Each structure stands twice: as C-alpha cells, then as structure tokens.
Amino acid sequence: IDVALIYNKKVFTPSRSLTYELKLYHPSPPFNRIYTRDQLLVSGYLDGERVHLIINHWPSRSGGAAASSYKRMKAAKLNRRIIDSLFSEEPYAKIITMGDLNDDPVNKSVKEGLKTRKRRKGLGIGQLYNPMEELYKSGLGTLAWRDGWNLFDQMIVSSELAKDDYSSYRLYRAGIYNKSYLVTPGGKYKGYPFRSFSNGGFTGGYSDHFPVYLYLIKRVDEANGP
C-alpha cells in the first residue's frame, strides 16, 4: 500500500514530488529485507505560499510495540533527514509532516527520532512542533485497542508555521475529527472508530482510525482581500 496526497487544485499547486525509500532489515540472520512504505515529499504553493508536505505510513507494531520499535525509529530518522534537507535549502521552510506513524506523540520515534516539541512558544529555526501531543495527553486518540486509545495519526509542523504572526499562513489549531457518524454505534466495539470491514464483511463504516486536521489561517486585509 503506497501513500498518496489528495489535494484541491484550486488552492494547492504542486511543483515537485519525491519518494524516499525506507530500507529495513531483520535484526538477526539471515538479515532479510523488510519491505515497507516509502515516504512522499510534495512541495508546492498553498494559495501562493511555498509549503512542503511529507506523507508517511510508518511500519506497524506487528510482533509487539517494543520488538518493532526499531523500524519506526528508522522511519523517524529518515523523515528527519528529509526535513533537515529542506531546512538546508530554506531555513524558514513551512513544513507539515503527517500520517499514521504507528506510534504515539510521546514515543521515542517521535520525540527523539523526529525531535518534536510539545510547546509552541520558544521554538527555534529548524525545530518541529507537535500539536497532537497535547491532545494525546488530554486523553484523546484516533484509534482504540483493548479499550485504550492511541493517537498514531499525527500532523507535525515546522517552527515557521507555529509562529503567532498571521501575516501569512500559520497554524491556528489541530484536531481529531470524531463526529458521531464515524463512531461505532453499538456492540462489542461501541465508541470505537466505525471501521469499514469486520469479520470478513462490509459494515457500512468508514475507517478504524479517526481523521486528523489542521487549521491554517492568515490575517485578511479588508481593503485588499486575502
């Protein structure tokens, strides 16, 4: 399954796209290759402003969270290298890295591999702000497992998008889209995301993950328009 970006061509114009292969190997002999998803970088213009979007789906927790953690750490380090390469070209780059990371905002792959920060204030050039961490620590999640919530689906922004100067597009807030029609209405999994398939059949649902979103806003000059 490959990752992809769906965009509205009325507001976003891509200028380049690159894929980055994540090379993984089993840690013990015969060290066979583990195939997983590439990471997709799409650079372009959002309403005329230069932005960079990185689309991810990191390796799963199959075999256990601890035993598989090295895979997601490698994914995080690849992602960070992509981000650092963008910063080397544009120190004030507006970057959003997003996707199903198969780890929570507080896990090592995110905190140490990607080097994200929980707090928006005081960010320096080249740093990343993760607005999903506060949501996670407040008890929210995007998927449920054994009556506990995880927040694997994340959108993380560069410091330039986290500034409070709204003369150009900046982050207003992040959220989890968990409206009632996306929630399983009854049965064993009541309250969980309303998944599309269960027990080999179509349920009429949408996904076993809730979507996440960001609001990007900028100040409007009433005399001249946006």
Secondary structure, 3 states (H helix, E strand, C coil): CCCCCCCCCCCEEEEEEEEECCCEECCCCCCCEECCCCEEEEEEEECCEEEEEEEEECCCCCCCCCCCHHHHHHHHHHHHHHHHHHHHHCCCCCEEEEEECCCCCCCHHHHHHCCEECCCCCCCCCCEECCHHHHHHCCCCCEEECCEEECCEEEEEEHHHHCCCCCCCEEEEEEECCCHHHECCCCCCCCCECCCEECCEECCCCCCCCCEEEEEECCCECCCEC
